[in-house]
Amino acid sequence: TALMEEFASLDPGAFDYVLLDCPGGMRFMEQSALMVSDDVIIPTGLSMYDYYGISPTVELIQRTRDRRESEHPRFLGFLPNGTTPRGVGDDARAYLESYSVPMFTPVRSSQLLKSSPGWADIEKRVLVKSRPNSQVALSIVQVAREIELGITEAHAQVVANAIEIEQAAVV
């Protein structure tokens, strides 16, 4: 496919990560992206409608591995998005955990995410720069850490930092 040819022409050391975002339900686009991917994260909302797309995508990942005769793409986990301040509900958590893969830190729902695409200044659209202390920005930064370090290591780092802050407050 054209996407495979494009990726083959890139210098392998030019990028640490290349993120491909495909619309759900577009199987041809998903298949093309999976054929050139090493790792996969499935972003998902938390409604029953969102769940309908999960199983076909997970099956497509396995079919792509079979076709490539490889362990790639590896399924790293789910990225819940649009959560409330309470996070992922028990029913949603149980459903996602039934796939036995990790769950990334949920990205919070926010009016900032809905309004930022219309902002003319590109710097304002990058929430981790324009609103670095917002809950949305903090959750996005944590997901980036989880991608870089792995979910378990990133979560351990958060716990270690919290203990360090707590100990400093006691002194």
BELUR-V161707 format. One record per residue. RES is the residue in one small letter. PHI is phi as a letter, one per 30 degrees, with the letter a starting at -180 (* if undefined). BURIAL is I if it has 16 or more other C-alpha atoms within 10 Angstrom, else O. Layout:
RES;PHI;BURIAL / RES;PHI;BURIAL
//
This chain:
t;*;O / a;d;O / l;d;O / m;d;O / e;d;O / e;d;O / f;d;O / a;d;O / s;d;O / l;d;O / d;d;O / p;e;O / g;c;O / a;d;O / f;b;O / d;d;O / y;b;O / v;b;O / l;c;O / l;c;O / d;c;O / c;c;O / p;d;O / g;d;I / g;i;O / m;c;O / r;e;O / f;d;O / m;d;O / e;d;I / q;d;I / s;d;I / a;d;I / l;d;I / m;d;I / v;c;I / s;c;I / d;c;O / d;b;I / v;b;I / i;b;I / i;c;I / p;d;I / t;b;I / g;d;I / l;b;I / s;c;O / m;e;O / y;d;O / d;d;O / y;d;O / y;d;O / g;d;O / i;d;I / s;e;O / p;d;O / t;d;I / v;d;O / e;d;O / l;d;I / i;d;I / q;d;I / r;d;O / t;d;I / r;e;I / d;d;O / r;d;O / r;d;O / e;h;O / s;a;O / e;d;O / h;c;I / p;d;I / r;d;I / f;c;I / l;d;I / g;k;I / f;c;I / l;c;I / p;d;I / n;b;I / g;i;I / t;d;I / t;d;O / p;e;O / r;d;O / g;i;I / v;d;I / g;d;O / d;d;O / d;d;O / a;d;I / r;e;O / a;d;O / y;d;O / l;d;I / e;d;O / s;d;O / y;d;O / s;h;O / v;b;O / p;d;I / m;b;I / f;d;I / t;e;I / p;d;I / v;c;I / r;d;I / s;d;I / s;a;O / q;d;O / l;e;O / l;d;I / k;d;O / s;c;O / s;d;I / p;e;O / g;d;O / w;d;O / a;d;O / d;d;O / i;e;O / e;d;O / k;d;O / r;d;I / v;d;O / l;d;I / v;d;I / k;c;O / s;d;O / r;b;O / p;d;O / n;c;O / s;d;O / q;d;I / v;d;I / a;d;I / l;d;I / s;d;I / i;d;I / v;d;I / q;d;I / v;d;I / a;d;I / r;d;I / e;d;I / i;d;I / e;d;O / l;c;O / g;j;O / i;d;I / t;d;O / e;d;O / a;d;I / h;d;I / a;d;O / q;d;O / v;d;O / v;d;O / a;d;O / n;d;O / a;d;O / i;d;O / e;d;O / i;d;O / e;d;O / q;d;O / a;d;O / a;d;O / v;d;O / v;d;O
//
